[in-house]
Amino acid sequence: MPFKNNRSRVIVPALEMTPMIDIIFLLIIFFMVAAQFAREAHVDLNLPSEQGEQEVDHDRSKLTINILPNGDIVLDNTSSPVSLEELSLLVMQAIRGDGASWQNITIRADEASSAGVLNDVLIVLNKHGLSATRIATEKP
């Protein structure tokens, strides 16, 4: 009785889908959590109501300066207030390192904050050659 040759047998590899589905679910959870943290990175402020710029597509801010109602200056990537001297160093780093220009720097000032603090921030920006900046507002 002749035996069949093992070489003629075709082996079809089985593709396991369970690990791939697990990875997809883990990626979905990761991106949902990352999006939530990005949303919480902004400081809650009551911005002034103004019509503002109508252009929707603009460059993403490389530096966002928040002015709190009590006059503290907080950057979006930090949680503690910074002084004007520290702000000057951070603006210089953003201009030299990241290539930031006035289109990439946004000031978010609470409507109850002092105009003097806003003027001090604008003076710091002007000292570094930025004669204009974006000021965030709420649409009325």
N, C-alpha and C positions, 0 to 999 in steps of 0.2 A: 504494500500500500504506500503510494508516494505521498510525502508530506509537502504542503505548500511552502514555497520559499517566503521567508520573512521580508524580503526586499520588495515584494509586490504589494505589501500591505501599506495603505496610506493612513497616516496619522494626522488627524485634524485637531489642531490645538484649540482648547476651550478658552474662551475669553470671559474672564470673570468681571461682571459689571458692578458687583457690590462695592469693591474698594473705590472704583471710579465715582460712584454715586456718593459715597462717604466724603470723598475729597471735594466734590462739588458743593455739598451741604456745608462743609467746613469753610470753604471760600466764601459762600454766601453769608455765613454768620460773621466771618472776619470783616467783610466789606460793610455790613450793616453796623457793626460796632465802631469801625473806623469812621464811618460817616457821622455817627452820633457824637464821637469825640470832636470831630472837626466842627460840628455845629455848636458845641459847647465852648469852643475856643474863643468865640467872640464875647466881648464884654457887653452886658446889657446896659444900654443907654437910651434915654429919651432924646432922640435926635430932633432938631428943629424941622418943622414942616415947611418945605419949599418945593417948587416945581422941579428945579435942578436940571441937570443935563438929560437930554432925551436919547442920547446914544446908548444903545444896549451893549454892543460889543466894545469892550475896552480892555486894556492890559490888566492882568491880575496884579493887585498891590503886592509889592515886595516888602513894604513896611507900612504897618497900620498903627497910627498913634491915637490912643483913646484918652480923652480928657474927661475925668469923672466930675460929678457935681461938686465935690469938695475941693477940686483943683488938682488932684493927683493925676500924674501922667503915667499911663500904663500901656505897654505895647501888647499886641495880640499874642506874641510868642512868650511873654513873661506874665507872671501873676503878681509880682510886686511892683510898687510904684518906682519910677526912675526920676532922678533929678535932671535939671536942664543940661548939666555937664555930661551926665551919662547919655542923655538923648543926643547930644552933639556928637559923641563918640560913635553911637549906634548909627546915626545918619551918615557919618563919614564912612563907616564900614559898609553900609548898604550902597552908597554911591560908588565906592572903589571896588568892593568885592562882588556885589551882585549886579553892578551896572545900573542901579536905580536912577530914574530921572523923576521929574515932577509928576509925570503921568503914573508912576508906580508907587507914589507915596500918598496915602489917604489919611486925613485927619477926621476922627469921629469925636465931636465935642457934644457933650450933653447940653441940652438947651438951658439948664439951670447952672451951668458952669460959668466961671468968670471969664469975661472977654480979655482980661489982662493975661490970663494963662495962655489963651489962644494966641494973643499977640506975642508972648514970649516964645512959644513954639514956632510961630512964623518967623521970628527974628533968628532963631537957631537955624531954620531951613534956609533963610536968606543968606546967612553967614557962609553956608556951604554952596552958594551959587544957585539955589533953587528959588527963582523969583515967583513961582506959582505952585499950586498944589491942588489936590482934590479934597473937598470937604464934603463928607457924607451927610445926606439929609433924608428925611422920610417924605414920601409922596403924599400930598394932601388928599 
